[in-house]
């Protein structure tokens, strides 16, 4: 006879099926229990992730919409500001024209040393401080056409007037008295300034391409950074002006007065120097040392370039010397 299992084992084996029936799990192993737990967790995490992604998309859409609305609002605001500013400047210019016209018709503006001239100058300087480049040009043209800034009889002084950046392209300013004005960065391309008074005028970085400056007075003017190539400067007065490093290639300087002018490093190639007064004008040669070029703010080599046949010594020019 075989050995019978212990009574305790028999009872345990009989208890297992009963336990499975009571709990509903039967003979499932640990992995089976883990599967039952993991699957809901994965589903829950997936649902949370999808919901979070959807929420992020909604937030991005809302953020993009807000940014677009802000750009539209800013653009509209800038347009409104531009329109308002343009309207204000136009009203300022019109008011100026009306005021000067009234002074001419009712207050004898052309009378020398009159109170009306003091008022006109004050209003001119004030208006120029408010106007943009194009309207500054219109104001100046008005003054010139009304013969209020002519060289022979200047009614309104433009000394220290703010004409920076003024658009005076193709302007007709023959004989205009612009002495002491600030015309830095002004657009004077093709302007006719024949016989104009520009003494002491600030013309730094002004555009003068194609301008007519014949017979103009430029003594003491600031011309740093100005390109004068091809410009008509015949019979102009440039005495004592600093033209160091200035491009005068092809300029018409016939019978111009350049006495005492600083021409160190200037480019006078192909310039018309017929009858030009170059007495005591300063120049540099190819022997100028690099450190000397640096001291006078020029790039080495910084020799003055003359047209063929011009002898600086014969013209009684002075060799520019730099001392340490």
Secondary structure, DSSP 8 states (H G I E B T S, - for coil): ------HHHHHHHHHHHHHHHHHS-TT--HHHHHHHHHHHHHHHHHHHHHHHHHHHHHHHHHHHHHHHHHHHHHHHHHHHHHHHHHHHHHHHHHHHHHHHHHHHHHS-TTSTT-HHHHHHHHHHHHHHHH--HHHHHHHHHHHHHTTSBBSSSBSS--TT-B-TT-B-TT-B-TTBB-TT-B-TT-B-TT-B-TT-B-TT-B-TT-B-TT-B-TT-B-TT-B-TT-B-TT-B-TT-B-TT-B-TT-B-TT-B-TT-B-TT-B-TT-B-TT-B-TT-B-TT-EE--TT--HHHHHHTT--SS---B--TT--TTTTT-EE-----
